[in-house]
Amino acid sequence: MNKPKNLSTTVSDTCQSIDSKWDEAISDTQDELRFLSIRVARLQQAISVFRANKRDGIPWPEKRKS
């Protein structure tokens, strides 16, 4: 048979649940920042390549007619 919980146990369980949701939100946000920082680095590299191509006079790739 289940033992009834007292008020302090119920409050403690509720607080732990809320804390774990905050921890989950923090972790998710940190993961998103890691993903975005990788994306920013890739975009910055692309800009460098585009600037080098422009500086070197490389023509813009056009669609070729078949």
Residue frames as a rotation matrix with the C-alpha (Angstrom) as fourth column:
MET 1
0.583 0.812 0.000 0.00
0.812 -0.583 0.000 0.00
0.000 0.000 -1.000 0.00
ASN 2
-0.046 -0.598 0.800 1.27
0.526 -0.696 -0.490 3.47
0.849 0.398 0.347 -0.82
LYS 3
-0.217 -0.128 -0.968 2.42
0.940 -0.293 -0.173 5.55
-0.262 -0.947 0.184 2.08
PRO 4
0.785 0.535 0.312 0.82
0.602 -0.778 -0.179 8.99
0.147 0.328 -0.933 2.02
LYS 5
-0.269 -0.894 0.359 3.29
0.746 -0.429 -0.509 11.80
0.610 0.131 0.782 1.43
ASN 6
0.184 0.282 -0.942 3.55
0.824 -0.567 -0.009 14.58
-0.536 -0.774 -0.336 3.92
LEU 7
0.945 0.303 -0.125 3.57
0.205 -0.845 -0.494 18.24
-0.255 0.441 -0.860 2.90
SER 8
0.354 -0.880 -0.316 7.36
-0.575 -0.471 0.669 18.69
-0.738 -0.055 -0.673 3.09
THR 9
-0.399 -0.464 0.791 7.94
0.292 0.754 0.589 15.66
-0.869 0.466 -0.165 0.85
THR 10
0.427 0.652 0.627 5.39
0.837 -0.023 -0.547 16.93
-0.342 0.758 -0.555 -1.67
VAL 11
0.915 -0.137 -0.380 6.96
-0.188 -0.977 -0.101 20.41
-0.357 0.164 -0.920 -1.72
SER 12
-0.021 -0.994 0.109 10.44
-0.409 0.108 0.906 18.89
-0.912 -0.026 -0.409 -2.05
ASP 13
-0.219 0.011 0.976 9.35
0.676 0.723 0.144 16.71
-0.703 0.691 -0.166 -4.97
THR 14
0.781 0.577 0.239 7.74
0.586 -0.543 -0.602 19.70
-0.217 0.610 -0.762 -6.67
CYS 15
0.685 -0.592 -0.425 10.85
-0.467 -0.804 0.368 21.86
-0.559 -0.053 -0.827 -6.23
GLN 16
-0.295 -0.824 0.484 13.10
-0.063 0.523 0.850 19.12
-0.953 0.220 -0.206 -7.61
SER 17
0.132 0.437 0.890 10.84
0.873 0.373 -0.313 18.78
-0.469 0.818 -0.332 -10.63
ILE 18
0.970 0.219 -0.106 10.95
0.162 -0.908 -0.387 22.54
-0.181 0.358 -0.916 -11.23
ASP 19
0.312 -0.935 -0.169 14.74
-0.515 -0.315 0.797 22.59
-0.798 -0.162 -0.580 -10.75
SER 20
-0.311 -0.445 0.840 15.18
0.398 0.741 0.540 19.78
-0.863 0.502 -0.054 -13.26
LYS 21
0.593 0.561 0.577 13.08
0.777 -0.210 -0.594 21.71
-0.212 0.801 -0.561 -15.80
TRP 22
0.867 -0.365 -0.340 15.35
-0.354 -0.930 0.098 24.75
-0.352 0.035 -0.935 -15.31
ASP 23
-0.076 -0.941 0.329 18.40
-0.292 0.336 0.895 22.51
-0.953 -0.028 -0.300 -15.70
GLU 24
0.006 0.174 0.985 16.92
0.782 0.613 -0.113 21.07
-0.623 0.771 -0.132 -18.87
ALA 25
0.921 0.370 0.121 16.26
0.371 -0.742 -0.558 24.57
-0.116 0.559 -0.821 -20.25
ILE 26
0.533 -0.808 -0.250 19.82
-0.572 -0.562 0.597 25.62
-0.623 -0.175 -0.762 -19.43
SER 27
-0.258 -0.642 0.722 21.26
0.103 0.725 0.681 22.53
-0.961 0.250 -0.121 -21.08
ASP 28
0.358 0.486 0.797 19.10
0.844 0.197 -0.499 22.96
-0.399 0.852 -0.339 -24.20
THR 29
0.986 0.017 -0.168 20.16
-0.033 -0.955 -0.294 26.59
-0.166 0.295 -0.941 -24.51
GLN 30
0.180 -0.984 0.010 23.84
-0.524 -0.087 0.847 25.71
-0.832 -0.158 -0.531 -24.11
ASP 31
-0.172 -0.169 0.971 23.47
0.569 0.787 0.238 23.07
-0.804 0.593 -0.040 -26.84
GLU 32
0.738 0.530 0.418 21.84
0.653 -0.403 -0.641 25.65
-0.172 0.746 -0.643 -29.11
LEU 33
0.784 -0.515 -0.347 24.68
-0.447 -0.856 0.259 28.13
-0.431 -0.048 -0.901 -28.48
ARG 34
-0.176 -0.866 0.468 27.26
-0.121 0.491 0.863 25.47
-0.977 0.095 -0.191 -29.39
PHE 35
0.090 0.309 0.947 25.39
0.858 0.459 -0.231 24.70
-0.506 0.833 -0.224 -32.61
LEU 36
0.934 0.346 0.086 25.07
0.344 -0.813 -0.470 28.39
-0.092 0.468 -0.879 -33.48
SER 37
0.470 -0.831 -0.297 28.72
-0.471 -0.521 0.712 29.14
-0.746 -0.195 -0.636 -32.76
ILE 38
-0.342 -0.526 0.779 29.70
0.392 0.673 0.627 26.41
-0.854 0.520 -0.024 -35.25
ARG 39
0.403 0.598 0.693 27.28
0.893 -0.091 -0.440 27.91
-0.200 0.796 -0.571 -37.78
VAL 40
0.917 -0.117 -0.382 28.72
-0.104 -0.993 0.054 31.41
-0.386 -0.010 -0.922 -37.24
ALA 41
-0.021 -0.998 0.064 32.25
-0.262 0.067 0.963 30.09
-0.965 0.003 -0.263 -37.82
ARG 42
-0.258 -0.019 0.966 31.17
0.767 0.604 0.217 28.41
-0.588 0.797 -0.141 -41.07
LEU 43
0.747 0.595 0.296 29.44
0.657 -0.595 -0.463 31.58
-0.100 0.540 -0.836 -42.29
GLN 44
0.674 -0.586 -0.451 32.51
-0.352 -0.791 0.501 33.67
-0.650 -0.179 -0.738 -41.47
GLN 45
-0.342 -0.792 0.505 34.65
0.137 0.490 0.861 31.23
-0.930 0.364 -0.059 -43.46
ALA 46
0.149 0.485 0.862 32.23
0.944 0.189 -0.270 31.51
-0.294 0.854 -0.430 -46.39
ILE 47
0.950 0.174 -0.260 32.52
0.130 -0.975 -0.180 35.31
-0.285 0.137 -0.949 -46.28
SER 48
0.162 -0.972 -0.169 36.31
-0.343 -0.216 0.914 35.00
-0.925 -0.090 -0.369 -46.39
VAL 49
-0.405 -0.255 0.878 36.11
0.609 0.641 0.467 32.76
-0.682 0.724 -0.104 -49.46
PHE 50
0.553 0.695 0.459 33.64
0.817 -0.347 -0.460 35.13
-0.160 0.630 -0.760 -51.17
ARG 51
0.820 -0.304 -0.485 35.89
-0.210 -0.948 0.239 38.14
-0.532 -0.095 -0.841 -50.49
ALA 52
-0.228 -0.952 0.205 38.94
-0.128 0.238 0.963 36.27
-0.965 0.193 -0.176 -51.80
ASN 53
-0.157 0.248 0.956 37.05
0.879 0.476 0.021 35.24
-0.449 0.844 -0.293 -54.95
LYS 54
0.866 0.499 0.027 35.93
0.470 -0.796 -0.381 38.85
-0.169 0.342 -0.924 -55.49
ARG 55
0.523 -0.752 -0.402 39.45
-0.374 -0.626 0.684 40.20
-0.766 -0.207 -0.609 -54.89
ASP 56
-0.442 -0.763 0.472 40.95
0.031 0.513 0.858 37.64
-0.896 0.394 -0.203 -57.29
GLY 57
-0.422 0.325 -0.846 38.40
-0.840 -0.491 0.231 38.47
-0.340 0.808 0.480 -60.02
ILE 58
-0.954 0.151 0.257 36.84
0.203 0.961 0.186 35.05
-0.219 0.230 -0.948 -60.08
PRO 59
-0.661 0.750 -0.017 33.56
-0.519 -0.441 0.733 35.31
0.542 0.493 0.680 -62.01
TRP 60
-0.286 0.693 0.661 30.29
-0.803 0.203 -0.561 34.47
-0.523 -0.691 0.499 -60.32
PRO 61
-0.925 -0.041 0.377 29.25
0.119 0.912 0.391 30.91
-0.360 0.407 -0.839 -61.20
GLU 62
-0.345 0.816 -0.464 26.43
-0.915 -0.403 -0.030 31.07
-0.211 0.414 0.886 -63.73
LYS 63
0.249 0.495 0.833 24.03
-0.095 0.868 -0.487 28.37
-0.964 0.042 0.263 -64.70
ARG 64
-0.788 -0.547 -0.283 25.26
-0.367 0.048 0.929 26.81
-0.495 0.836 -0.239 -67.88
LYS 65
0.272 0.879 -0.392 22.81
-0.882 0.065 -0.467 26.23
-0.385 0.473 0.792 -70.67
SER 66
-0.135 -0.279 0.951 22.64
-0.045 0.960 0.275 22.59
-0.990 -0.006 -0.143 -71.70
